[in-house]
Amino acid sequence: MSFVKCCFEGGEGQDFLDSFVQKCTDPGCCCGCCSALRPRYKRLVDNIFPASPQDGLVKSNMEKLTFYSLSSPEKLDRIGEYLFQKASRDIYRRRHGFVIIAMEAMDQLLVACHSQTLNLFVESFLKMVQKLLESTDPQLQILATQSFVRFANIEEDTPSYHRRYDFFVSKFSAMCHSNHGEPGPRDRIRLAGIQGLQGVIRKTVSDDLVENIWEAQHMDKIVPSLLYNMQSAEKYETVSCAEGGGAGGEEGEEESPPRLAEACLRDLLARASFGHIRSVLRPVLTHFDRHDLWIPTDFAVHVFKIIMFSIQAQYSYSVVEALMQQLEAGRGGVRAARAAVLAAIVGIAAGDSVGPSVLEIINNILTNLRASVARGAEKETEEKLYQEALINALGEFADHLPDYQKIDIMMFIVNKVPGAAKPSRADAMLQHILLKSLLKVGATYKTTELSKAFPAAFLEALLRLSSATEPSTRVLLQRILHTLLDRRDNVPRLAVVTLDYDAAGLSVEKCSRQDLIFISKHGYAIFSALYEGLQLESNSTENIACIYTTIALLCVELAADDTLCDLMLLILAIQQSSISNPVLSVSQQCQLQAVSISLAALLPHVAKLPRLADYIHKVVEARREECGHLLPPLQHDYRLSDPTLLPAKVPYLMMDQMAISECLKASGVECGRLQGAAPYCGGGPLQHRHSWIETGAAAGRDSLADIAAGTEPDSAASSPTLARQAPAECAGVSLEALRRAAEGGSGAERRDAAQRRRALNLAFRTAPFHHLMQVTQPKYEIQEKLEEIFRSVSEEPLLAPSLKSGPPLPDLCLY
């Protein structure tokens, strides 16, 4: 009776009715009077709910609940659990209005309460969010996501070690892939999913004590979800973080899923440490492979640029490295697309690459090029696209490096070029590809001094390739020289063999002292390589035109009194080779004549030599009247009906060395070297090109040649296999011969001897040491020659039969 009696202790009439209405609000109560026995926090929670959900949260009662929570923080966990129970019942009964009110109340409590016991309330809050996300109503899912985002923005005082976000990552990722039938709800659900992922990232990345979001199980869901929304954009506009105002951008720009997904990806990458970069890159590469997103390359370039701009600059190399490791996977078209993406982003990484990482990137690109060449003609078109993309990547990377690193890269590349005398088809292709790479890098280099652009080892390697088997390879080599020699953009003006240099508008400046020192050291090697390049039977018109451009650039860049004679000697040697080299065709002979006269006309133009210009003009006019085919422009085919018009048949139309010397003397140029023999072979086979050394070495024997009149100082005198002819007078040394030997010969002979000595002296001062060793080696092996002599000795008697049977000879002759 006491329990029943207590139900009426509130008075009678109106007082009792008021008390009953206020207290009997719990649907689980069998009698309204039982609410008086319920805890206060439950009564406060019950009071925030209106009679009708359309009225919304009762604000005055919400303030009371908030005050109670702040005053008694130990009750927060109970308040949260009770709100969760009420919301769960309302979800089951589809009373979504009351669910929204409960969620709003939890949001306000979460924001208002900051204390040590907040973690206990958070557990109930997250259970509430999870319950709403599990519902099928998009409105409740969006509501739960918004609450979770607000929670993610709260900085907690103490971390929670046991809290896990697996469910939220999975659910938000699924919302990112929503396929709702209507575009409006679909975009809102996707936006909510992206916002939820962003909240998870912000909540977990900043605290190492909570769950590791960088694990593969999470990244495999987050990254593809973001990429899936980004690829639906109508166009891709990539800006750096600085240009875009950070990862977030402006508020109005985040209304579409692609923009918000991009901002979320930037946020994720900006928080990644070095060890976590690959955790993001692996699902990116997997997503592109699975969904064939490499072709076309627009989206791939967009994504990887976002990655490069978002991560810390010192980690850029790891992105390039990860992409290069994937280059060889897949079919040819995909490889080419990946290489194109690499070319688009590698320049971003170049600015922060130092030391070994630079050469490692270059080496990886060259390794991929070598592998592509080794595949041969398999899908040749796709392979060419792949190779071009790799070469572009190499050029883009080098373009952002300082000049000293570009030289190191070029030396690194040229050392990779195979240098076989007769390369295989694969080696020839590799030569071509690597030289194209070298040209791409060289195009980014700005030459200041020739000595810096051409270190000795680099120059030697380049000149070694000047006699490559393939004409196209030699063309590439000359273009590399053009790129490195040209400092004033004269290449377009000198690309075509011409005589009209006034109209070309060449830019000419005084040659520096450093360049003169460089050409004095290496000029002979450079000129010899260019000369030999013009003597090859396989030369095309393009080869000859390219070498013309190279020599013309040397004339423009090195126009000085100290170099005029060397350049003119080279030009005269080219003219002579067109007459004396038997391997050249008629077209090549005529082309060399046109090249030599054009270069001879260029020298007085850049060096301001009017007397020489007048002389060259007279030669040009004479040729124009009789042999116009010996003048520019170059023709691919010269059909000469009259053999008397060949260069060898018109010596009077050639430039004369003595006349040129006189012109230079009249202009005040020291031309002593020009009066000597040219240090280049005058045509013919080039296997032994330094024939002037032998002639110079023989100069010392000329004075003795006349001593033994009528004798031939050949090897027959000492060879046992040949019968030695007895001279008519064994001791026939006349007084006149001795006098001539003492005086040194006539004036002409002395001049010839002096000329040969100058040529020999010049050669030993300027020629590289290994060239001198090569040309001074005997034409036969000593061991073989000795074996031949010993065999002949064992087979033949020491004295010829004629000597045995004849009359006895004086001892001097026998000796």
Secondary structure, DSSP 8 states (H G I E B T S, - for coil): -HHHHHTTTT-STHHHHHHHHHHTT-TT-SSGGGGGGS-HHHHHHHHTS-SSGGG---HHHHHHHHHHHHH-GGGHHHHHHHHHHHHHHHHHTT-HHHHHHHHHHHHHHHHH--STTHHHHHHHHHHHHHHHHTSS-HHHHHHHHHHHHHHHTS--SS--SS---HHHHHHHHHHHT---SSHHHHHHHHHHHHHHHHHHHHHHHT-TTS--TTSHHHHHHHHHHHHHHHTT-SS-----TTTTTTTT--GGGGSSHHHHHHHHHHHHHHT--HHHHHHHHHHHHHHHHHTT-SSSSHHHHHHHHHHHHHS-GGGHHHHHHHHHHTTTSS-HHHHHHHHHHHHHHHHHHHTT--THHHHHHHHHHHHHHHHHHHTTTTTHHHHHHHHHHHHHHHHHHHHTS-HHHHHHHHHHHHTTS---SS--HHHHHHHHHHHHHHHHHHTT---S-HHHHS-HHHHHHHHHGGG-SSHHHHHHHHHHHHHHH-SSS-TGGGSS--S--TTTT-------HHHHHHHHHHHHHHHHHHHHHHT-TT--HHHHHHHHHHHHHHHHHT-SHHHHHHHHHHHHHHHHHHHH-TTS-HHHHHHHHHHHHHHHHHHHHHHT-HHHHHHHHHHHHHHHHH-GGGSSS--S----S-GGGSGGG-GGGS--HHHHHHHHHHTT---TGGGS--SS--SS--TT--HHHHHHHGGGGHHHHTTSTT---SGGGT-TTS-----S-TT---HHHHHHHHHTS-HHHHHHHHHHHHHHHHHHHHS-HHHHHHHHS-SS-HHHHHHHHHHHHHHS-SS-HHHHHS----HHHH-
